[in-house]
Amino acid sequence: MSVKSSVTRRKFMGGMAGLVGYLGLCLELPLSAQTVAPVGVARRVPASFADYDSLAKLAFNENPYGPTESVIKTMTGALKYANRYHYPDGGIVQAIAAHHGVGPENILLGAGSTEILDIVDSTFLQDGRKVIGVEPTFGTVYEFALGLKSDAIRLVLLPDHRQDIPAIIKTAKENRTAVGLVYVCNPNNPTGIIVPKVEIKQLLDELPEGLPVLIDEAYHHFVEDPNYATSVPYVMEGRPVIVTRTFSKMAGLAGMRLGYGVASQSIIEQMRPHSTELGVNVLVKWGGVAALQDTTALDELRRKTLQLRNKTTADLEDYGYDVIPSEANFFMVHLRRQVRPIIEEFRHRGILVGRPFPPMLEYLRVSVGDAGEMGRFLAAFKEILPVGNSKPWSARQSG
């Protein structure tokens, strides 16, 4: 089989897995934005976004404020290159490399970090090799593995919702010949809990030698806990580590699609044949450079996000609900009941919140929006759920 045909088939299967993931995400759309679809994808395909601007969008962990003015201005200026295949790209790879203190040879761009996750799977999960990780987590890595006719070994979280690093190590050792990749989302999505730097070191020190480790740091910028550290320095030590980052969260470029992987030159060279390197558009490349430079605006965004997260979770705890301590731009609140009907009630009020995350089916994930959106969320929460001596919506309806 030629390299070209293998990559083409991989892209097809990966695309199908991505489509499945997208259709799953569409479950979070309001009922008015869904339509009847064939069996298997019923009520998953959006019919209209006519009411999109009026929704409080607290489902996808986005930046609610959008790109900064400098980023918008820079991307607008890059429109003059939109008609070209080969164009000045603002030096995006060099800018990312300088940001991390690595070389350009250590960076691989993707259309969002999700594409890098796909590429990592395609590189290391050939011949049916499996990925080890926890559940729940950001499951796209597992979906792409299924598209490759591979599988995932999914371990349960600890009782305090942390990732069980010793269990991951033990499982990797017991299944060494069958495993091609270990996956850690840090902070984890949907819980928002970190893997402390001492446990990351334990993981890398004790795993079978040479086993690649994918560490997704999509929410790195929101962490306050001093026990956390990025894993990029391990790349420079020559460890088999791939760190992924995205411009979708802090930089507000989710719809523009820009992410990247940081790894040793040898690992990047292994990954590159599985990347078309054409999916990242000229505008977002220039925008990414501007975002890396606009530290003042991004620091202010981080401050506002953490302030709103901490205020909202404190209010929910005052209402009598437990909230998992989060180090991300979202949090999970324990509703002590199934979340699916509660999600529907929020939809009826024009508020999108996170989907169910098995097996944590009594926990609702909520993204941190702007002040107005969080106010709407709290007001709706008090209407839908019992707070103090009030009755929940179900009791009010039946009464």
N, C-alpha and C positions, 0 to 999 in steps of 0.2 A: 504494500500500500504506500503510495507516495505521501510526502508530507502535506502537499496541497490538499489532497482528497481527505486526509485525516482531519486537518484543521477545518475544512468545510463541514464535515459531518459533525464535528464538535461544536461548531458555531450554531448549526441547526438545532442540535439537542439542547445546547445551552440556551438558545433563544426560546425554545419551547418551555424549558424550565422557568425562564424569566417571565414568560407569558403567564404560566400558572401562578407564579408569585404575584404578578400584577393583578390577575383576576381575584386572587385572595384578598389583596389590599382593597379592591373595589367593594368588598363587603362593608367597608367602613363608610361608604357614601350614604347620604340620607336617602330615605325611601323614595323621595321625589326624584332622585337622580338615578334610579334603577329602573330596569325594564325586564320583561319576561325574556328569558334566553333558553336555548336548548337544555335538555336534561344534562346535569353535570356542572353547568355554569349558571344555573338559574339565579336571577336577581343579582348577578355580579357585574354585569356590563353596564356602565353608565349611559344613560340616554341623553342627558342634558346637564349642562353646568349653568343653567340660567340663574340659579340662586346662589352661585358659588361665592360671590363677593359678600353676601350677607351672612354666610356661615361663620361660626367660631370654629376655626380649624385647629383642633387640639389632638389630632390623631397620628400625625406622621413625624413628630419631633423636628419640625422645621423652624427656621428663623422667621418670626412673624413680621419683622421689620423690613426685610428685603435687603438687597445690596446697598452698601454705602454710596454716597454721592460720588466719591472718587472712583469707585468701581464702575458705576453706571457711565460716568463720563469717559472712562478709559475704554469700556466695551463699545460705546457709541463711536469713538474714534477708530476702533478696529474694523468697523463696518466696511471701510474702503477696501479691505482685503477679502471680503466675503465671496468674491467671484473667482478666487484663485485656489488651486490645490496646494501649491507651494508658496508660503507666505511668511513674513516675519511673525513670530509668535510671542514676542515680548520677552523671550528668554525664560519661559515658564519652568523648564526642567532645571536650568541653572539656579533660578530663584528658589525653587523648592529645596534643591540640594544645599544651597547656602544656608537656608533656614534651619536645616537639620545638621549642618556640619558634616555632610557626606559629599561624595562626588556625583556628578551627573550620571555616571555609570551605575549608580545605586538606586536610580529612580525609574519607575515605569508608570506612565500616565494611563488613566482609564476614564471612560465616560461615567463618572461617579466611582466611588470605591467599590460599588457592587460589581462593576466589570472586572476589577482586580480580583475579587473573590472568585469569580467565574474562571479567570485565567489561572489562579492558583490551583483550583480543583482540577482543571484540565491538564495541568502540568504534573500533579502529584497523585492523582487518583486514577491513573490508567490501570488496565488489567484487573479491574474490580477491587483495587485497594480502597480501604475505608477511611473515613474521617472520624476522629473521636472528639466529642464536645459535650456540652451540657444541654439540658432542655428545662425551661424555655431559654432561648437566646435568639439572636438574629438568625433566622433559619434559612436564609438564602443559600448559605454554603451547603446545607443539607439538600436543598432543592436542586442545586446544580449537580450535586453528586448523583442524585437519582437520574438526572438527565444523561449522565455518563454511564449509566447502568452500574453504578457503584452503590454504596450505602453508608449510613452513619451509625456509629455506636454512641447513643445518647444517654448520658448519665444524669441522674436526678440531682437537683440542688440540695445543699445541706439544709437542715431545719431553719437556719437563719437566712436562707436564700443565697448564701455564698456559693461560688463554684468550688467543687470538691477536687482540689488539685492533687492530693494523694491518690484519690480514686482514678483520676485521669492517668497518672503515672503508672499505677498498678495495671490498669487496663491496657495501656500501651505496651508494657512489658509482656503481658500475657498473650497479646495478639500481634506481636511484632511483625511477623511475616505477612499479616493481612492488612496492616495499617500503613497508609501513606501520608497521613497528615493529622496534626492535632490543631484544634481550633479553639481560641479563647477570645471572647468579646470583652474588652476592658476599657471603661465600665461596661457592664453587661446590659444589653437591651433584651427584655423590658424592665429588669429590676432596678437598674441604675447603680448597682453595687460594684465596687472595684475588686480586682484581685491585687492585693498588696504587693509591693515590689519584692519583698522577701519570698513570697510564694511564687512569683514569676521566676525568680532565680532558682528556687527549688525545682520548679518544673523543668527548666532548661538544663540544670545540672544532672537531674536524675532520669530524664527520658533516655531511651535507647539512642546511642550515638548516631548522628546524621538524620534523625527523624525530623522533618520540617515542622515548624510551628507557625501558624498564622495567627497574628494578634491584631484584632480589629480595634483601632483606637478612634472610632468615629466621634466619640464624645469626650475625648481627651481634654478639650479646652475648658470644660465646665467643672473639672475636678478641683476640690479644695483640700481633700484629705492628704496630709503630708506623707502618709504611708504609701502613696501611689507614685509611680514614676513611669515615664514612657519607656518602651522597650527598644527604641532606636539605637541606643548605645551598644546593644548586643549585636547589631548588624556589623558595627565596626570591629567587634571582637572576632568576627568570622563565624558566629553561631548561625545555624540554619533557621533563621527567623525572618519572616515577612511581616512588616508592620504596614497596615493600611490606614489611610487618612482620607478625609473628604472635605470639600468646600461647601457641602450642602447645609451644614449646621450653622457654624459661626458666621461664615461669609455670606449666607443667604443666597446661594447659587444652586439650590436643589433642582430647579427646572432647567438649568443650563448644563449640568452634568460635568463635574470635574472631580476626580479623585486620583489617588496614586498609591503605589506600593514602594516601600523602602526595603531593600534587601542587599545582600552581597552581590558583587558583579556576576559571580558564577550562577547564582539563583536567578537574577534578572535575565541572564542569557538563556537559561532554561525556560523561563516564562515567555520571553519575547515572541517565539514562533506561534504562540497561541493568541497573540494580540494582533489585531489589524492595524493599530496605531492611527486609524482614520476616524474613530468615533468621537474624538474630542474636537469641538469646533473652535474656530479662530477667536471668536468673541470671548469665550470663557477662559481661554489661555491668557489673554491680556487681562481679563478681569481677575484671574487668580493671582497674577503678579501684583496688581494694584491692591488686592485684599491683603496679601502678605505685608505690604508696606503700610497699610492703614491701621496701625496698631492702636492708635488712640480711640478710633471709633469702635473697633472690635472689643477693646477693654471695657468701653461703656456698655456695649451690648451684653457682655458677660455679666457685668455688675447688675444690670436691670433684670436679666434672666434669673440670676441666683436670688436676688431680692424677692422677685415674684414667686419663685419656687418655694422659698422658705416661708414667705407669708401665707401662701395658699395651703401648704402642708400643715402649718401651725393652726390655721383655721379649721382644717379638717380634723385635726386631733382634738381641737376644742369641741367639735361636734360629736366626738366620741368614737372616731374611727382611727385605726392604726394605719400609719403610712410607712412604707419601707424607706429607710434613709437613702436618698439618692445623691449621686455625684454627677448627674447628667441634666439635660434640659427637659426632663420628664420625671414622673414619679408614679408609683403604684400605691393605690389605697385599697385596703381590705374592706370590702362591703359586707362581708359575712353572708352573702347570698350570691346566686348565679349572676354574672355580669351581663349576659346577653340581653335580657329584657330591660336592664338599666340602660344599656347602650342605645336601645331603641327609644327609650324615653328622652334621652338627650338629643337624639336625632330629631324627634318631633319638635324639639325646642330650638332647632337650628344649630346644634352644637355637635361637632364630630369629636368623638373620643376613641381611644384605642380599641382594637378588636380583642376577643378572648385569646388568652395565651395558655393553652393546655400545658401542664395540668393545673395551673393557677387560675382556676375558673371563677374564683370569688374575688379576684384582684382586678381592679380597673387601672389601666395605664392612661395617664393624661399628660399630654405635651404642655409645656409652659408657653402660653401665648403672650400677647401684650396685656396691659392692665385692664382694658375693656373686656377682652375675652376671658380673662380669669375672673373678673367680676360676674360676667354672665354665667360662667361655669358654677361658681359658688351659689349664685341665686337659684340656678336650676337644681343643683344638688339638694338644697334645702326643700325644694318643691317635691323632688322625686323620692328622697330617702328620709327615714326618721332621724330627726335631730332633736336631742333632748326628749321632751315629752310629746313631740309631734308624731303623727302617723305617717307611714310610708305611702307612696302614691297608690299602691295596690289596695291598701286598707281604705284609703279615701274613696277610691273608685267603687269598692264593694259596699261601702257604708252609705 
